[in-house]
Amino acid sequence: MKTEFAPQRLDVAAFAETAATLSGSTGLKDFPRLSAETTGATPDAAVAWEARGEQRPGPSGAPVPWLHLAAEATAPLVCQRCLAPVATELVVDRWFRFAPDEETAAAEDEASEEDVLAISREFDLQALLEDELLMEVPVTPRHEICPDPPSLSAVDADFEATVEAKPNPFAVLGALRPRKPE
């Protein structure tokens, strides 16, 4: 009998125990937080992903569930130089070890190099995938060479004309000062 696994409600222990694999292509629009970072220029953009479970010996020798998550996507982000859309590759390739509860996971995560998460029978793989993709978004996405070089001029002709048209506010004060007799 083959067990079916759902990415939104993944039984991590059973997934790792059976060394199962899940893969798919999910629309970028199905990741609301990641979609908010994009320009929305390509509504058909998708995230290709794969999750693989396995068990490895833990610190005590007992088998511990592990999850390998790999994903690739091209997200249309905003170039911070020219403000035009820039296609940015997001790549995730990470292993996660699972601990029996939140407290253990937090303690082991501090002491280990790998990412440690709490095991769950209803683990949301899609939320983890979105978190990992968000961490791959560059702080300042930009083109190597912008298609339209940005205008770096801070001069505005209307600004200069406005400054010249304003009267000097101290000139009014000069008129209020009494004049000395000569």
N, CA, C and O of each residue as an XYZ file, in Angstrom:
728
protein
N       0.841     -1.176      0.000
C       0.000      0.000      0.000
C       0.892      1.247      0.000
O       1.774      1.392      0.846
N       0.652      2.122     -0.942
C       1.437      3.342     -1.070
C       0.748      4.477     -0.335
O      -0.456      4.688     -0.482
N       1.526      5.209      0.459
C       0.988      6.333      1.219
C       1.073      7.585      0.365
O       2.109      7.865     -0.238
N      -0.028      8.343      0.314
C      -0.050      9.615     -0.402
C       0.285     10.733      0.583
O      -0.225     10.754      1.703
N       1.128     11.644      0.169
C       1.517     12.765      1.013
C       1.065     14.061      0.354
O       1.170     14.229     -0.861
N       0.565     14.967      1.175
C       0.120     16.275      0.692
C       1.081     17.342      1.216
O       1.409     17.335      2.402
N       1.536     18.254      0.365
C       2.504     19.262      0.806
C       1.978     20.205      1.903
O       2.762     20.688      2.719
N       0.675     20.470      1.932
C       0.145     21.376      2.942
C      -0.048     20.705      4.298
O      -0.136     21.392      5.315
N      -0.114     19.381      4.331
C      -0.299     18.631      5.584
C       0.569     17.384      5.539
O       0.077     16.264      5.402
N       1.869     17.604      5.656
C       2.832     16.516      5.497
C       3.149     15.866      6.841
O       3.543     16.542      7.791
N       2.976     14.559      6.909
C       3.394     13.786      8.083
C       4.885     13.512      7.898
O       5.272     12.572      7.203
N       5.712     14.339      8.525
C       7.162     14.305      8.308
C       7.768     12.968      8.703
O       8.616     12.441      7.984
N       7.345     12.409      9.839
C       7.913     11.139     10.309
C       7.647     10.023      9.297
O       8.561      9.270      8.961
N       6.426      9.907      8.815
C       6.081      8.866      7.839
C       6.772      9.138      6.501
O       7.205      8.208      5.821
N       6.870     10.396      6.134
C       7.525     10.792      4.884
C       9.000     10.380      4.896
O       9.509      9.846      3.910
N       9.679     10.631      6.016
C      11.089     10.261      6.137
C      11.259      8.753      6.263
O      12.187      8.177      5.695
N      10.365      8.121      7.005
C      10.455      6.672      7.223
C      10.339      5.894      5.913
O      11.011      4.879      5.729
N       9.493      6.367      5.012
C       9.305      5.675      3.735
C      10.242      6.200      2.651
O      10.187      5.740      1.510
N      11.110      7.166      3.000
C      12.031      7.794      2.048
C      11.275      8.278      0.814
O      11.701      8.072     -0.322
N      10.161      8.917      1.069
C       9.283      9.377     -0.001
C       9.833     10.641     -0.665
O      10.705     11.326     -0.131
N       9.297     10.916     -1.828
C       9.655     12.105     -2.578
C       8.387     12.766     -3.082
O       7.478     12.100     -3.579
N       8.337     14.074     -2.950
C       7.249     14.876     -3.510
C       7.879     15.913     -4.417
O       8.942     16.452     -4.109
N       7.234     16.189     -5.522
C       7.728     17.247     -6.395
C       6.553     17.878     -7.110
O       5.466     17.305     -7.186
N       6.788     19.055     -7.624
C       5.729     19.718     -8.344
C       6.166     21.076     -8.851
O       7.311     21.500     -8.692
N       5.214     21.730     -9.460
C       5.404     23.087     -9.939
C       4.213     23.880     -9.433
O       3.068     23.590     -9.781
N       4.487     24.875     -8.614
C       3.437     25.673     -7.996
C       3.562     27.099     -8.504
O       4.661     27.650     -8.571
N       2.431     27.693     -8.863
C       2.428     29.053     -9.369
C       2.962     30.038     -8.339
O       2.704     29.898     -7.144
N       3.699     31.019     -8.801
C       4.250     32.042     -7.916
C       3.136     32.777     -7.180
O       3.326     33.237     -6.054
N       1.986     32.885     -7.812
C       0.839     33.563     -7.194
C       0.296     32.796     -5.982
O      -0.429     33.369     -5.169
N       0.636     31.518     -5.852
C       0.187     30.714     -4.710
C       1.051     30.923     -3.469
O       0.790     30.336     -2.419
N       2.075     31.755     -3.594
C       2.920     32.137     -2.467
C       2.683     33.631     -2.215
O       3.389     34.464     -2.784
N       1.707     33.984     -1.376
C       1.308     35.398     -1.246
C       2.414     36.343     -0.776
O       2.517     37.462     -1.279
N       3.234     35.917      0.167
C       4.303     36.801      0.654
C       5.382     36.998     -0.397
O       5.915     38.099     -0.537
N       5.710     35.956     -1.133
C       6.693     36.063     -2.198
C       6.129     36.884     -3.356
O       6.848     37.691     -3.945
N       4.873     36.692     -3.684
C       4.238     37.462     -4.752
C       4.228     38.951     -4.443
O       4.330     39.773     -5.354
N       4.105     39.306     -3.169
C       4.107     40.716     -2.776
C       5.461     41.369     -3.060
O       5.526     42.589     -3.217
N       6.531     40.596     -3.128
C       7.864     41.127     -3.409
C       8.120     41.316     -4.902
O       9.085     41.976     -5.287
N       7.263     40.741     -5.740
C       7.488     40.783     -7.183
C       6.717     41.935     -7.828
O       5.912     42.609     -7.186
N       6.991     42.138     -9.124
C       6.298     43.180     -9.878
C       4.972     42.682    -10.414
O       4.139     43.478    -10.849
N       4.766     41.382    -10.387
C       3.538     40.812    -10.926
C       3.547     40.787    -12.450
O       2.513     40.542    -13.070
N       4.692     41.035    -13.054
C       4.805     41.135    -14.505
C       4.531     39.806    -15.219
O       4.031     39.800    -16.344
N       4.853     38.693    -14.578
C       4.627     37.387    -15.211
C       3.687     36.557    -14.337
O       4.136     35.856    -13.430
N       2.387     36.634    -14.608
C       1.428     35.903    -13.767
C       1.533     34.389    -13.890
O       1.037     33.667    -13.025
N       2.173     33.892    -14.956
C       2.299     32.448    -15.151
C       3.605     31.890    -14.582
O       3.907     30.715    -14.791
N       4.383     32.705    -13.869
C       5.640     32.239    -13.269
C       5.356     31.124    -12.262
O       4.340     31.136    -11.566
N       6.275     30.166    -12.202
C       6.072     29.015    -11.325
C       7.348     28.678    -10.564
O       8.454     29.053    -10.951
N       7.149     27.960     -9.475
C       8.250     27.474     -8.652
C       8.312     25.953     -8.837
O       7.361     25.244     -8.508
N       9.422     25.465     -9.359
C       9.629     24.018     -9.482
C      10.317     23.555     -8.203
O      11.358     24.096     -7.831
N       9.750     22.565     -7.529
C      10.288     22.142     -6.240
C      10.282     20.629     -6.102
O       9.567     19.913     -6.803
N      11.116     20.170     -5.160
C      11.167     18.751     -4.831
C      11.533     18.603     -3.362
O      12.420     19.291     -2.858
N      10.841     17.701     -2.686
C      11.133     17.389     -1.284
C      11.382     15.892     -1.177
O      10.657     15.077     -1.746
N      12.439     15.552     -0.425
C      12.783     14.145     -0.249
C      13.026     13.883      1.229
O      13.764     14.620      1.884
N      12.415     12.850      1.744
C      12.586     12.489      3.143
C      13.540     11.318      3.298
O      13.644     10.458      2.423
N      14.233     11.302      4.426
C      15.084     10.152      4.754
C      15.343     10.143      6.257
O      15.163     11.147      6.947
N      15.766      8.991      6.737
C      16.128      8.875      8.151
C      17.631      8.652      8.245
O      18.226      7.899      7.475
N      18.225      9.345      9.234
C      19.652      9.198      9.510
C      19.809      8.974     11.005
O      18.940      9.363     11.786
N      20.901      8.354     11.407
C      21.116      8.171     12.842
C      21.308      9.524     13.535
O      22.068     10.376     13.073
N      20.600      9.695     14.651
C      20.709     10.929     15.428
C      21.811     10.842     16.462
O      22.573      9.876     16.478
N      21.904     11.844     17.330
C      22.949     11.854     18.367
C      22.900     10.633     19.281
O      23.934     10.164     19.756
N      21.688     10.121     19.526
C      21.559      8.969     20.412
C      21.649      7.637     19.661
O      21.611      6.571     20.275
N      21.767      7.701     18.337
C      21.823      6.478     17.546
C      20.484      6.098     16.946
O      20.431      5.330     15.985
N      19.397      6.624     17.499
C      18.062      6.346     16.960
C      17.872      7.116     15.649
O      18.443      8.193     15.472
N      17.070      6.565     14.732
C      16.865      7.263     13.463
C      16.100      8.584     13.666
O      15.146      8.660     14.440
N      16.550      9.608     12.950
C      15.955     10.946     13.022
C      15.490     11.325     11.624
O      16.211     11.095     10.654
N      14.281     11.911     11.501
C      13.799     12.314     10.175
C      14.547     13.540      9.634
O      14.821     14.500     10.355
N      14.859     13.466      8.353
C      15.493     14.572      7.631
C      14.664     14.859      6.387
O      13.993     13.980      5.846
N      14.728     16.103      5.951
C      14.004     16.516      4.755
C      14.939     17.343      3.889
O      15.552     18.299      4.364
N      15.046     16.977      2.621
C      15.824     17.769      1.665
C      14.829     18.529      0.799
O      13.910     17.945      0.224
N      15.029     19.849      0.716
C      14.140     20.705     -0.060
C      14.954     21.405     -1.134
O      15.950     22.067     -0.844
N      14.520     21.251     -2.373
C      15.171     21.922     -3.498
C      14.092     22.627     -4.306
O      13.016     22.076     -4.537
N      14.387     23.847     -4.734
C      13.424     24.610     -5.523
C      14.142     25.608     -6.406
O      15.237     26.071     -6.089
N      13.508     25.928     -7.514
C      14.019     26.937     -8.436
C      12.850     27.760     -8.937
O      11.773     27.236     -9.221
N      13.087     29.080     -9.041
C      12.069     29.978     -9.575
C      12.756     31.203    -10.158
O      13.865     31.560     -9.760
N      12.091     31.828    -11.090
C      12.536     33.114    -11.621
C      11.469     34.121    -11.238
O      10.338     34.070    -11.722
N      11.850     35.033    -10.362
C      10.896     36.020     -9.848
C      11.155     37.381    -10.490
O      12.303     37.821    -10.559
N      10.105     38.048    -10.959
C      10.275     39.394    -11.511
C      10.302     40.423    -10.382
O       9.252     40.832     -9.885
N      11.492     40.837     -9.983
C      11.645     41.813     -8.902
C      11.889     43.204     -9.494
O      12.027     43.341    -10.709
N      11.942     44.226     -8.655
C      12.162     45.594     -9.110
C      13.645     45.934     -8.969
O      14.207     45.851     -7.877
N      14.273     46.319    -10.083
C      15.681     46.728    -10.065
C      15.806     47.995     -9.236
O      15.056     48.949     -9.440
N      16.740     48.009     -8.308
C      16.891     49.160     -7.419
C      17.661     50.311     -8.066
O      17.789     51.379     -7.468
N      18.175     50.106     -9.283
C      18.843     51.192    -10.004
C      17.875     51.900    -10.936
O      17.718     53.119    -10.866
N      17.219     51.127    -11.820
C      16.390     51.739    -12.862
C      14.895     51.582    -12.606
O      14.084     52.150    -13.338
N      14.516     50.820    -11.578
C      13.123     50.579    -11.185
C      12.324     49.813    -12.232
O      11.093     49.847    -12.212
N      12.996     49.126    -13.140
C      12.336     48.263    -14.116
C      12.358     46.830    -13.591
O      13.153     46.507    -12.708
N      11.498     45.976    -14.120
C      11.519     44.574    -13.681
C      12.835     43.886    -14.045
O      13.384     44.104    -15.125
N      13.328     43.060    -13.136
C      14.530     42.271    -13.376
C      14.220     40.822    -12.986
O      13.778     40.546    -11.870
N      14.459     39.913    -13.918
C      14.225     38.486    -13.650
C      15.340     37.981    -12.738
O      16.515     38.014    -13.102
N      14.961     37.516    -11.557
C      15.930     37.095    -10.549
C      15.747     35.612    -10.245
O      14.655     35.162     -9.898
N      16.830     34.870    -10.382
C      16.797     33.441    -10.083
C      16.825     33.232     -8.569
O      17.676     33.783     -7.871
N      15.895     32.439     -8.080
C      15.864     32.051     -6.666
C      16.089     30.542     -6.620
O      15.343     29.783     -7.238
N      17.108     30.112     -5.896
C      17.441     28.682     -5.822
C      17.548     28.284     -4.356
O      18.245     28.925     -3.569
N      16.845     27.216     -4.008
C      16.875     26.674     -2.647
C      17.403     25.249     -2.734
O      16.958     24.467     -3.573
N      18.346     24.917     -1.872
C      18.876     23.555     -1.781
C      19.308     23.369     -0.332
O      20.443     23.684      0.026
N      18.401     22.856      0.504
C      18.660     22.823      1.941
C      18.154     21.525      2.579
O      17.165     20.928      2.152
N      18.881     21.123      3.620
C      18.499     19.973      4.442
C      17.952     20.462      5.773
O      18.435     21.451      6.324
N      16.944     19.769      6.288
C      16.359     20.083      7.588
C      16.303     18.806      8.420
O      15.899     17.746      7.943
N      16.717     18.938      9.661
C      16.618     17.818     10.610
C      15.436     18.126     11.511
O      15.182     19.288     11.827
N      14.710     17.092     11.928
C      13.528     17.290     12.756
C      13.743     16.776     14.169
O      14.297     15.699     14.389
N      13.287     17.580     15.116
C      13.354     17.246     16.545
C      11.935     16.956     17.026
O      10.969     17.351     16.374
N      11.797     16.253     18.187
C      10.466     15.834     18.644
C       9.522     16.979     19.040
O       8.304     16.819     18.956
N      10.061     18.126     19.469
C       9.176     19.231     19.883
C       9.868     20.579     19.665
O      11.048     20.634     19.320
N       9.117     21.663     19.871
C       9.627     23.021     19.635
C      10.824     23.364     20.522
O      11.801     23.945     20.049
N      10.751     23.006     21.809
C      11.829     23.350     22.739
C      13.136     22.661     22.346
O      14.201     23.278     22.347
N      13.038     21.386     22.015
C      14.216     20.628     21.602
C      14.764     21.187     20.289
O      15.975     21.328     20.119
N      13.860     21.500     19.373
C      14.286     22.051     18.082
C      15.014     23.379     18.270
O      16.043     23.613     17.637
N      14.493     24.248     19.130
C      15.136     25.543     19.374
C      16.519     25.365     20.000
O      17.471     26.041     19.610
N      16.628     24.460     20.965
C      17.917     24.225     21.630
C      18.931     23.610     20.669
O      20.086     24.034     20.636
N      18.512     22.617     19.887
C      19.422     21.956     18.959
C      19.786     22.849     17.778
O      20.885     22.743     17.234
N      18.871     23.727     17.380
C      19.139     24.629     16.262
C      20.263     25.600     16.598
O      21.076     25.939     15.738
N      20.306     26.049     17.856
C      21.375     26.954     18.307
C      22.730     26.256     18.316
O      23.751     26.879     18.027
N      22.742     24.968     18.646
C      23.996     24.245     18.823
C      24.491     23.538     17.557
O      25.611     23.026     17.540
N      23.678     23.502     16.502
C      24.082     22.746     15.317
C      24.171     23.646     14.086
O      23.633     24.752     14.060
N      24.853     23.147     13.091
C      25.007     23.897     11.853
C      23.812     23.731     10.929
O      23.511     24.632     10.147
N      23.131     22.606     11.002
C      21.972     22.394     10.145
C      20.733     23.058     10.745
O      20.705     23.416     11.923
N      19.724     23.209      9.912
C      18.455     23.771     10.382
C      17.661     22.665     11.069
O      17.507     21.569     10.529
N      17.163     22.962     12.258
C      16.386     21.991     13.021
C      14.981     22.535     13.200
O      14.792     23.666     13.648
N      13.990     21.713     12.843
C      12.585     22.087     12.963
C      11.866     21.076     13.837
O      12.340     19.956     14.031
N      10.725     21.479     14.359
C       9.910     20.566     15.162
C       9.097     19.677     14.234
O       8.543     20.132     13.233
N       9.039     18.405     14.587
C       8.305     17.442     13.771
C       6.804     17.646     13.964
O       6.344     18.057     15.029
N       6.062     17.348     12.909
C       4.610     17.521     12.969
C       3.956     16.522     12.026
O       4.540     16.115     11.022
N       2.756     16.143     12.364
C       1.993     15.262     11.479
C       1.293     16.077     10.397
O       0.839     15.530      9.392
N       1.210     17.399     10.613
C       0.573     18.284      9.635
C       1.512     19.439      9.296
O       1.140     20.608      9.400
N       2.710     19.102      8.898
C       3.730     20.086      8.558
C       3.378     20.733      7.216
O       3.036     20.040      6.258
N       3.465     22.063      7.154
C       3.134     22.791      5.930
C       4.404     22.976      5.108
O       5.162     23.921      5.326
N       4.626     22.079      4.175
C       5.805     22.120      3.313
C       5.790     23.353      2.416
O       6.842     23.930      2.139
N       4.610     23.760      1.962
C       4.507     24.930      1.090
C       4.919     26.207      1.840
O       5.563     27.078      1.254
N       4.563     26.329      3.105
C       4.966     27.494      3.902
C       6.489     27.502      4.100
O       7.116     28.559      4.033
N       7.082     26.329      4.343
C       8.537     26.244      4.473
C       9.208     26.634      3.164
O      10.210     27.349      3.164
N       8.661     26.171      2.059
C       9.202     26.505      0.746
C       9.140     28.017      0.506
O      10.095     28.606      0.001
N       8.026     28.638      0.864
C       7.901     30.092      0.695
C       8.908     30.830      1.581
O       9.525     31.800      1.142
N       9.073     30.374      2.822
C      10.055     30.989      3.722
C      11.462     30.928      3.121
O      12.193     31.918      3.134
N      11.826     29.776      2.604
C      13.162     29.600      2.044
C      13.360     30.433      0.783
O      14.441     30.982      0.573
N      12.342     30.534     -0.052
C      12.441     31.365     -1.249
C      12.565     32.842     -0.872
O      13.319     33.582     -1.504
N      11.832     33.270      0.148
C      11.926     34.662      0.601
C      13.320     34.991      1.107
O      13.803     36.109      0.921
N      13.972     34.022      1.747
C      15.333     34.257      2.231
C      16.336     34.359      1.080
O      17.432     34.891      1.257
N      15.967     33.853     -0.087
C      16.847     33.924     -1.257
C      16.672     35.223     -2.044
O      17.488     35.524     -2.915
N      15.627     35.995     -1.755
C      15.414     37.263     -2.459
C      16.540     38.214     -2.070
O      16.762     38.453     -0.883
N      17.253     38.760     -3.055
C      18.352     39.675     -2.719
C      17.837     40.963     -2.085
O      16.720     41.397     -2.366
N      18.651     41.565     -1.235
C      18.268     42.805     -0.560
C      18.070     43.919     -1.584
O      17.122     44.698     -1.486
N      18.961     43.990     -2.556
C      18.850     45.006     -3.606
C      18.934     44.331     -4.973
O      20.012     44.244     -5.559
N      17.804     43.858     -5.477
C      17.837     43.241     -6.800
C      18.172     44.298     -7.859
O      17.675     45.423     -7.807
N      19.015     43.921     -8.812
C      19.359     44.872     -9.865
C      19.911     44.136    -11.075
O      20.417     43.018    -10.977
N      19.796     44.803    -12.225
C      20.367     44.296    -13.463
C      21.891     44.393    -13.382
O      22.422     45.247    -12.673
N      22.582     43.533    -14.096
C      24.030     43.692    -14.232
C      24.293     44.993    -14.985
O      25.130     45.805    -14.590
N      23.554     45.167    -16.082
C      23.584     46.412    -16.851
C      22.126     46.762    -17.137
O      21.430     46.014    -17.824
N      21.671     47.877    -16.619
C      20.274     48.287    -16.781
C      19.969     48.552    -18.248
O      20.787     49.154    -18.943
N      18.786     48.108    -18.746
C      18.429     48.336    -20.147
C      18.297     49.832    -20.466
O      18.701     50.272    -21.543
N      17.748     50.590    -19.561
C      17.653     52.045    -19.692
C      18.416     52.641    -18.530
O      17.937     52.598    -17.396
N      19.597     53.199    -18.781
C      20.383     53.752    -17.669
C      19.572     54.795    -16.890
O      18.916     55.646    -17.492
N      19.614     54.733    -15.587
C      18.834     55.681    -14.791
C      19.407     57.090    -14.886
O      20.613     57.289    -15.025
N      18.503     58.056    -14.806
C      18.926     59.449    -14.801
C      19.382     59.787    -13.392
O      18.607     59.701    -12.440
N      20.638     60.172    -13.268
C      21.188     60.446    -11.949
C      21.291     61.946    -11.683
O      22.033     62.367    -10.797
N      20.561     62.744    -12.434
C      20.596     64.188    -12.286
C      19.603     64.621    -11.221
O      18.471     64.140    -11.171
N      20.049     65.541    -10.369
C      19.175     66.060     -9.330
C      18.757     67.490     -9.639
O      18.197     68.166     -8.776
N      19.018     67.963    -10.854
C      18.688     69.331    -11.239
C      17.294     69.349    -11.837
O      16.945     68.516    -12.673
N      16.511     70.309    -11.393
C      15.160     70.497    -11.903
C      15.028     71.965    -12.299
O      15.160     72.849    -11.452
N      14.769     72.231    -13.579
C      14.694     73.607    -14.075
C      13.593     74.397    -13.369
O      13.784     75.575    -13.066
N      12.461     73.780    -13.105
C      11.361     74.467    -12.422
C      11.759     74.861    -11.009
O      11.303     75.888    -10.505
N      12.593     74.071    -10.366
C      13.022     74.374     -9.007
C      13.825     75.675     -8.976
O      13.610     76.519     -8.106
N      14.743     75.834     -9.919
C      15.564     77.052     -9.978
C      14.692     78.276    -10.221
O      14.916     79.319     -9.605
N      13.700     78.174    -11.106
C      12.821     79.305    -11.406
C      11.999     79.687    -10.182
O      11.762     80.873     -9.951
N      11.565     78.723     -9.402
C      10.767     78.986     -8.211
C      11.597     79.685     -7.153
O      11.104     80.592     -6.482
N      12.841     79.285     -6.992
C      13.715     79.893     -5.994
C      13.967     81.360     -6.333
O      13.968     82.211     -5.443
N      14.181     81.659     -7.614
C      14.444     83.034     -8.015
C      13.214     83.919     -7.857
O      13.368     85.112     -7.598
N      12.018     83.399     -8.000
C      10.794     84.189     -7.931
C      10.435     84.577     -6.500
O       9.733     85.570     -6.306
N      10.881     83.844     -5.504
C      10.529     84.143     -4.111
C      11.320     85.349     -3.606
O      12.525     85.446     -3.841
N      10.637     86.277     -2.905
C      11.369     87.405     -2.324
C      12.148     86.935     -1.092
O      11.767     85.964     -0.437
N      13.208     87.614     -0.798
C      14.018     87.303      0.365
C      13.214     87.653      1.616
O      12.797     88.803      1.748
N      12.977     86.723      2.539
C      12.163     87.018      3.722
C      12.825     88.042      4.653
O      12.133     88.697      5.433
N      14.116     88.185      4.585
C      14.804     89.150      5.448
C      14.725     90.578      4.897
O      14.990     91.535      5.625
N      14.370     90.724      3.647
C      14.213     92.060      3.066
C      13.068     92.788      3.743
O      13.142     94.002      3.931
N      12.012     92.079      4.114
C      10.873     92.681      4.816
C      11.324     93.177      6.187
O      10.877     94.233      6.635
N      12.186     92.445      6.850
C      12.685     92.861      8.165
C      13.516     94.137      8.055
O      13.484     94.981      8.952
N      14.233     94.274      6.995
C      15.043     95.465      6.787
C      14.180     96.709      6.656
O      14.589     97.795      7.066
N      13.021     96.562      6.104
C      12.120     97.705      5.952
C      11.523     98.114      7.288
O      11.164     99.280      7.452
N      11.405     97.224      8.230
C      10.830     97.515      9.547
C      11.808     98.174     10.488
O      11.382     98.782     11.470
N      13.068     98.083     10.241
C      14.093     98.652     11.101
C      14.115    100.165     10.937
O      14.096    100.678      9.818
N      14.155    100.875     12.061
C      14.189    102.340     11.933
C      15.545    102.803     11.398
O      16.581    102.218     11.714
N      15.525    103.840     10.600
C      16.719    104.384      9.998
C      17.369    105.403     10.910
O      16.677    106.152     11.599
N      18.655    105.439     10.920
C      19.393    106.411     11.723
C      19.384    107.770     10.977
O      19.536    107.822      9.757
N      19.203    108.860     11.744
C      19.288    110.162     11.067
C      20.742    110.442     10.671
O      21.672    110.038     11.368
N      20.919    111.122      9.571
C      22.270    111.399      9.108
C      22.736    112.731      9.515
O      23.862    113.115      9.199
